[in-house]
Amino acid sequence: MAGLPHVVVVGGGFGGLYAARALAGRPVRVTLLDRRNHHLFQPLLYQVATAALNASDIAAPLRSVLRRAKNVTVLLAEVEKVNLAERRLTLDRGELGYDALILAVGAGHSYFGHEDWEVFAPSLKSLEDALEIRRRILLAYEYAERELDAAEQRALLTFVVVGGGPTGVELAGALAEIARQTIARDFRTIDPTRARVILVEGGKRVLASFPESLSRSAQKSLERIGVEVRTGTTVTGVTADAVWLGGEQIRARTVLWAAGVAAAPLARTLGVTLDRSGRVPVEPDLSIPGHPEAFAIGDMSLFRDTTGAALPGLAPVAMQQGARAADNALRRLSGRPTRVFRYRDKGTMATIGRAAAVAVIGGVKLSGLPAWLAWLFVHIMFLIGFRNRFLVLFEWAWAYISWQRGARLITGPWRGRGG
Ligand SMILES: Cc1cc2nc3c(=O)[nH]c(=O)nc-3n(C[C@H](O)[C@H](O)[C@H](O)COP(=O)(O)OP(=O)(O)OC[C@H]3O[C@@H](n4cnc5c(N)ncnc54)[C@H](O)[C@@H]3O)c2cc1C
């Protein structure tokens, strides 16, 4: 193995994992680095945040996923810097050289220059975020139950979600269902069904990446389950107990952030020109300009298709790019020409709550129950690991029939007021 070329993959998310899988059994030595020891199925994170699934349902240890790939070594490490000229990575401890590099470190949300809002309005990216958001949601009801001041109680029962993309829509829908169904009869002083869930979107419509008719249908579904949708509205301030929408102040103890995109900070160490979201613009074969042996894929990269449109930050884009980058790395190492990446769009979907969703599959627009069933099928099928798939399906079926979220409604101790 020692004499084989060394391919380093950074990030064990959708892009990195699919790249590592494509390199399994090939004549290369592969090192997969991630600062976490698990692959995370991000599309179901909001289900953990809203107590519909357990954290372990949507994560799989990278070591076990790649157990059979004997030429792949998994290392828990944070990459701090990439030196493209010297083909060397600086890790949290030590350094690592490579012959070919595949970077897939993903992206997070952008606070548009207001990073100080993050402590009051967490975003959803990791399991830790999901559990923290769940804690805040559940404690808001607990605090409200023992609050004597009516205005403060109202603030505790007001939930604001910022950003009307798929994550924001899904979160707002789930928050409304928790209030109106799951815990509707569990309190004595407060009436959870009177909780306010407000979804704020700066653009003209929610789910802007979907056809307009599906945006309208999503907004109607949200309103039907009690979400106040405020489009064309910009957040101008967030504090521990309020959100400002221009001159209007909304007192709210729970604010969740689902707006903007910012590539992972590692991209800034590459020394190449980045786009406004900090993403790496890549060549048609996914390589980094001027460095044909280094590839950037998934959410951290900016890939324009033949029409000039940027590909969206979606799991299938990262997965397909992972496979193409792996093949191109092998081609580069053996002196063969690389291939251009072509995205096969199999559709996009977003769920709005129990049995409601919107989807575009093969150009066909779906909404309501058919879209939700398609959404359920796709999300279960792509979960990594069979154990997860069956358990999750069972948990889901039970939650669906009973409206209950069971022991997942348990949260941490009283730690004083607020955030
Ligand atoms: C809440 C939410 C819901 C979503 N829903 C959907 C959906 O329904 N459908 C869909 O298609 N897409 C969805 N997405 C988007 C999808 O998850 C992403 O497009 C996809 O994860 C991108 O894959 P990636 O490999 O580029 O990055 P990621 O999957 O984010 O993986 C990046 C990996 O890099 C690691 N990493 C980061 N920095 C470092 C470092 N410096 N050193 C070492 N490791 C590092 C991270 O730990 C992580 O494991 C959703 C995303 C979120 C957050």
The ligand as an SDF file (V2000), in Angstrom:
LIG
                    3D

 53 58  0  0  0  0  0  0  0  0999 V2000
  -31.0320   21.4440    7.9220 C   0  0  0  0  0  0  0  0  0  0  0  0
  -30.6730   21.0620    6.5190 C   0  0  0  0  0  0  0  0  0  0  0  0
  -31.6030   20.4510    5.6920 C   0  0  0  0  0  0  0  0  0  0  0  0
  -31.2680   20.0660    4.3950 C   0  0  0  0  0  0  0  0  0  0  0  0
  -32.2040   19.4440    3.6230 N   0  0  0  0  0  0  0  0  0  0  0  0
  -31.8550   18.9860    2.3980 C   0  0  0  0  0  0  0  0  0  0  0  0
  -32.7830   18.2430    1.6040 C   0  0  0  0  0  0  0  0  0  0  0  0
  -33.9250   18.0160    2.0200 O   0  0  0  0  0  0  0  0  0  0  0  0
  -32.3720   17.7770    0.3880 N   0  0  0  0  0  0  0  0  0  0  0  0
  -31.1090   18.0100   -0.0780 C   0  0  0  0  0  0  0  0  0  0  0  0
  -30.7640   17.5420   -1.1690 O   0  0  0  0  0  0  0  0  0  0  0  0
  -30.2170   18.7350    0.6320 N   0  0  0  0  0  0  0  0  0  0  0  0
  -30.5590   19.2160    1.8560 C   0  0  0  0  0  0  0  0  0  0  0  0
  -29.6510   19.9240    2.5950 N   0  0  0  0  0  0  0  0  0  0  0  0
  -28.3560   20.2690    1.9860 C   0  0  0  0  0  0  0  0  0  0  0  0
  -27.3900   19.0990    2.0280 C   0  0  0  0  0  0  0  0  0  0  0  0
  -27.3390   18.5540    3.3280 O   0  0  0  0  0  0  0  0  0  0  0  0
  -26.0280   19.5990    1.5900 C   0  0  0  0  0  0  0  0  0  0  0  0
  -26.1300   20.0750    0.2640 O   0  0  0  0  0  0  0  0  0  0  0  0
  -24.9680   18.5060    1.6590 C   0  0  0  0  0  0  0  0  0  0  0  0
  -24.8010   18.0720    2.9860 O   0  0  0  0  0  0  0  0  0  0  0  0
  -23.6380   19.0100    1.1020 C   0  0  0  0  0  0  0  0  0  0  0  0
  -22.6870   18.0000    1.2170 O   0  0  0  0  0  0  0  0  0  0  0  0
  -21.1540   18.3810    1.4350 P   0  0  0  0  0  0  0  0  0  0  0  0
  -20.4040   17.0910    1.3770 O   0  0  0  0  0  0  0  0  0  0  0  0
  -20.7710   19.4780    0.5360 O   0  0  0  0  0  0  0  0  0  0  0  0
  -21.0830   18.9850    2.9260 O   0  0  0  0  0  0  0  0  0  0  0  0
  -21.5510   18.3720    4.3040 P   0  0  0  0  0  0  0  0  0  0  0  0
  -22.5090   17.2590    4.1200 O   0  0  0  0  0  0  0  0  0  0  0  0
  -21.9610   19.5560    5.1100 O   0  0  0  0  0  0  0  0  0  0  0  0
  -20.2280   17.7380    4.9240 O   0  0  0  0  0  0  0  0  0  0  0  0
  -19.1370   18.5310    5.2910 C   0  0  0  0  0  0  0  0  0  0  0  0
  -18.2680   17.7110    6.2490 C   0  0  0  0  0  0  0  0  0  0  0  0
  -17.0270   18.3860    6.4010 O   0  0  0  0  0  0  0  0  0  0  0  0
  -16.6310   18.3510    7.7580 C   0  0  0  0  0  0  0  0  0  0  0  0
  -15.7390   19.4960    7.9560 N   0  0  0  0  0  0  0  0  0  0  0  0
  -16.0320   20.8210    7.8110 C   0  0  0  0  0  0  0  0  0  0  0  0
  -14.9400   21.5590    8.0170 N   0  0  0  0  0  0  0  0  0  0  0  0
  -13.9310   20.6990    8.3200 C   0  0  0  0  0  0  0  0  0  0  0  0
  -12.5540   20.8740    8.6280 C   0  0  0  0  0  0  0  0  0  0  0  0
  -11.9950   22.0760    8.6490 N   0  0  0  0  0  0  0  0  0  0  0  0
  -11.8240   19.7710    8.9170 N   0  0  0  0  0  0  0  0  0  0  0  0
  -12.3820   18.5300    8.9110 C   0  0  0  0  0  0  0  0  0  0  0  0
  -13.6720   18.3170    8.6010 N   0  0  0  0  0  0  0  0  0  0  0  0
  -14.4380   19.3880    8.3000 C   0  0  0  0  0  0  0  0  0  0  0  0
  -17.9350   18.4290    8.5210 C   0  0  0  0  0  0  0  0  0  0  0  0
  -17.8000   17.8820    9.8300 O   0  0  0  0  0  0  0  0  0  0  0  0
  -18.8610   17.5760    7.6380 C   0  0  0  0  0  0  0  0  0  0  0  0
  -18.8620   16.2220    8.0280 O   0  0  0  0  0  0  0  0  0  0  0  0
  -29.9650   20.3230    3.9000 C   0  0  0  0  0  0  0  0  0  0  0  0
  -29.0220   20.9550    4.7280 C   0  0  0  0  0  0  0  0  0  0  0  0
  -29.3550   21.3130    6.0240 C   0  0  0  0  0  0  0  0  0  0  0  0
  -28.3240   21.9820    6.9120 C   0  0  0  0  0  0  0  0  0  0  0  0
  1  2  1  0
  2  3  1  0
  2 52  2  0
  3  4  2  0
  4  5  1  0
  4 50  1  0
  5  6  2  0
  6  7  1  0
  6 13  1  0
  7  8  2  0
  7  9  1  0
  9 10  1  0
 10 11  2  0
 10 12  1  0
 12 13  2  0
 13 14  1  0
 14 15  1  0
 14 50  1  0
 15 16  1  0
 16 17  1  0
 16 18  1  0
 18 19  1  0
 18 20  1  0
 20 21  1  0
 20 22  1  0
 22 23  1  0
 23 24  1  0
 24 25  2  0
 24 26  1  0
 24 27  1  0
 27 28  1  0
 28 29  2  0
 28 30  1  0
 28 31  1  0
 31 32  1  0
 32 33  1  0
 33 34  1  0
 33 48  1  0
 34 35  1  0
 35 36  1  0
 35 46  1  0
 36 37  1  0
 36 45  1  0
 37 38  2  0
 38 39  1  0
 39 40  1  0
 39 45  2  0
 40 41  1  0
 40 42  2  0
 42 43  1  0
 43 44  2  0
 44 45  1  0
 46 47  1  0
 46 48  1  0
 48 49  1  0
 50 51  2  0
 51 52  1  0
 52 53  1  0
M  END
$$$$
